[in-house]
Amino acid sequence: MLKPSFVVLTTAAPDDDPTLAYAAALAAPLGATLHLVHVVSMPPIATLEYGLPLLDTSYVPAVRDGLRLAAARLPVPTTVQVLEDDWHEALAQVLAAYQPALLLAGITATDGPFDELLSNRALPLAHQTGYPLLLVPQYLPAAAQRPPRHLLLAVEDQPFRLTPPTRALAPLLDALACTITPLTVLPLHHPLATGEAGLLAAQTCGLAAALPGAKLHRVVGVRPATGIWQAADELGADLVALLDQGHGWAHKLFSGSVIADVLRYSQVPVLLLPVATD
């Protein structure tokens, strides 16, 4: 069996980045290799003394050197790649080259959909690529930078199917041996909503060997994001998994998004699981 690889989408300033520390902590017990990738979509601009624009030729070498230093400090095998290309073209190249088990990126706290769109460009990747995406809060404390012990899987009261790359996470989750609890948030006055359809889908989705025997945790009468964090506190979950239906940024802008609401207040890593479309 080939050793797994994780692609970590990095910022230009990797020093003390909790995403790198969390990725390394997750990779170590799984024997995984990390690939640190930074994409430069537009040429950086410097300004001369007289206000004239000039391409900053020092930016890419400086980022590459910074990432190499950060990689050298990590306790797992790590490569570094800086790509000067269109964001989507670069990601397609990276996925083809590494075929990672998991994508990881940092998540920056935002004030709304427009800010989210500008600050967290990795957010749509789970739906766009079909690969699971693990998002690490920018202020994740050092004590939480370790493999998860309790994963909370939030589901709606309806069937779903995961993409093949997401189902391929099963051996890794089994190796981590963390507890997995399916959760659903139900409306207060809706007698037909029981969560059983979501539970059955979770038990048969192929994400982990332990799921077929899992019991459903229910929260009733609150907003979905509120219910998810309430359950995470009650159960001591240190990783939250959300199904990514991939409605797109326009839907999120005008209709809101449970994913955006959860991420906005997240203090633990969030795993986005893309759902297969018929």
N, C-alpha and C positions, 0 to 999 in steps of 0.2 A: 504494500500500500504506500502510495506516494505521501510524503509529508505535506500537510496543508500550508497554504500561504495566505497572508492577510495583506491587503493593500490599504495603506494609511494615507489619506489625503491631507497634506500638511499645510500649515501656514508658513509665511516667510520667516517667522521668528519662533523656532521650535523650543527655545530654552524654557524649561519648566512647564512644557505643554502637557497637561494631564492625559491628553489623547495618546501620546507616545508611551507614557508610563503604563496606562491601562492596557494598551495593545500588547506591550511586552509582557505584562503580568498574565494576560490571557493566553499569549502564545507559548509561554514557557512550559506549562504542564502538558501542552498538546504537541510539542516539538515543531511548532509552526515557524516559518520564516516571515519576517516583516519586509515589505517593500514600501519605503517612504517615497511618496510621489508628490511633487509640487508642479502645478500647471501655471505657466505664464501665458495668459491669453492675449494680453496687449503689451507692447514694448513699454517698459517703464520710462518715464520722462524726467530728465533733470533740467534745471534752469540755469542759464549762464548769468554772468554779472549784469548784462544789459537786458535781461528778461527774455532772451531768445530760447526757444525750446531745443532740447538736445536729447537724443536717445541715451539712456543711462546704461552704458555697456558693463558697468561694474555690478549691476543688480543680480544677474543670473549666477555669475561665479560666487558672489557673496552668499546667496541662498544655498547654493550647492555645498559650499564649505561649511556653512552653519548646520546643514542637515547631516553632513558627514561626521561632524563633531558630535552631534546628538546621537547618531547611530552608533558611534564608537562607545558611547556610555551605556547602551542598552545591553541587557544580559542574554539576548537571543540573536541568532543570525539575522542581519539586516542589510538591505541594499538601499541605495539612494538614486533617484532619477528626477531630474528637472526637465520638463518638457515645454518648449516654446511652440504652442499650437493652439488652435481652437479648442475650447473646453471639451466639447463633445467628441471631437476627433481624437483628442488626447486620451480621454477615458476609454474609447473604443480600442485604441492601441494598447492601453494598459491591461484591459480585460482579456484581450486576445493573447497577450504575452504571458500573463501570470495565471489566468483562470482561477482567481482567488476564491477561497471558501467564504470570505467575508470582506466587506468594505468597512472602513472606519473613518470617521471625521469628527472634528470638534463641532460643538454647537454653541453659538453665541446668543446670549439672552437678547431678545428683541421686544419692541413695543407694539408691533402690529404686522399685518401681511406685507406691506411695502418694505418695511425694515427687514423682515424675514427674507424676502426675495433677494434683497441686495446683500445681506450679510451671510446667508447660509445657502450658498449655491449648490451644496451637496444634497440638500433635502430631497429633490425629485429623483435622485439616482436609483433608489430602490425600485420604483415603478418603471423608470425608463430602461433600466438594465435587467431587471428580474433578479438581481443579486441582493441578499440581505445587507442592510446598512446599519451599523452600530454607531450611534451618536453619543459623544462624551461631553458632558457639561464643562464649560470653560473653568469653573471653580470647583471641580471635583476634588475633595480633600484627599491628602496622601493616604489616609487610613482606608479609603474606599477604592484605592487603585490596586485591586486584587481580583481574582476570578470570582464570578458570582456564586452565591450560595442559595439564593432563592429567586427564581424568575417568575414574574407575574405576566401571564399571557392574556391580554384583554381581547375579548371576542364579542361580536354582536350576536343577537339571537337569530342567526341565520347561517346556512351552510357556506363554506368557503373551501378553496383549494389553493395550496401554496405552489409557487413556481418550482421547477426542478432544482435550481441552485439553492433555494431555501431549504428544500427537503434534504439536500446534501449536507446540511448542518447537523443532522441527527447524530452521526458518530462523534462529533465534537462535543455536543451537548451531553451525550451519554458518557463521554470520557470525563467531563467536568463533574458529573454526578450531582448537579444542583437540583434542588426541589423545584418542580414546575407546577404552578397553580393556575388553572383557567379562571378567568374573572369575567363577569358581565355586569353592566350597570343597567337596571331596569327602571321604566317609568313607574310612578307611584300608583296610578289608577289604570292598570292595563292587565286584566286577569288572564288574557291569553298569552302574555309574555312571560315565559318561565326560564328562558335561557337554555332549554334542553337542546334546541337545534344547534346553538353555538357550541355547547359542550360536546355533542356528538361529532361535530366537525373538528374540534380540537383533538378529541381522542383518536380520530382516524386520519389526521392531516400528515402524519409521518415525520413530525418535527423531533420527536424523542421517544425512546422505547418506554419511558415511564408514563407517557400521556394516556394510553388506553385505560389505565386504572385511576386516572385523576378525578378528583371531586371538584365541583363547581363552587366558586365563591361568588355570592351575589351581593350587590349593593343596590339599594332601592331609593328612588325619589330624589336624586341629585343630578347635576350636569355630569356628562360622561367623564370629563377630565377630573372633576372634583371626586367622583366615585373611584376613579383609578388611583389617585393619590391617597384617598382615604384607605383603600384596600392595601396599598403598598405600605402605609404606616401600620395598619393593623397586623399585617403578616410579616413585617420586617423584610420586605422584598428589596433586593439591591440591584435588580435589573428588571425593566419593564419592556415587554414586547407588544407592539401594536401592528395590526394588519394594515398594510398600505394598499388602499383601493385605487389610488392614482387618479383622483378627480382633476388634478391640475391646479395651477396657481390661480386661475380666474375663479374657479369654484371656491377656493379657500378665501379669496379676496372678498367675494360678495356673500358667501353662505357660511363662512367660518370653517374651521377644521379641528377635529378632535386632536389630530396629531400636533397641529400648531399650538393648541391650548395646553397639551401635555408638555410639550417641549419648552414652552415659555416659562414654566415654573419648575422644570426638572432639576432635581438635585442628585439623581442617579442616572447612569447610562440608559439609553432608550434604544431598543432594537426594532427597526422597521422591517417587517416581513412582507414582501410583495405577494399579492394575491394573483393567481392565474386567471386570465380572462378567457371566456369561451370563444 
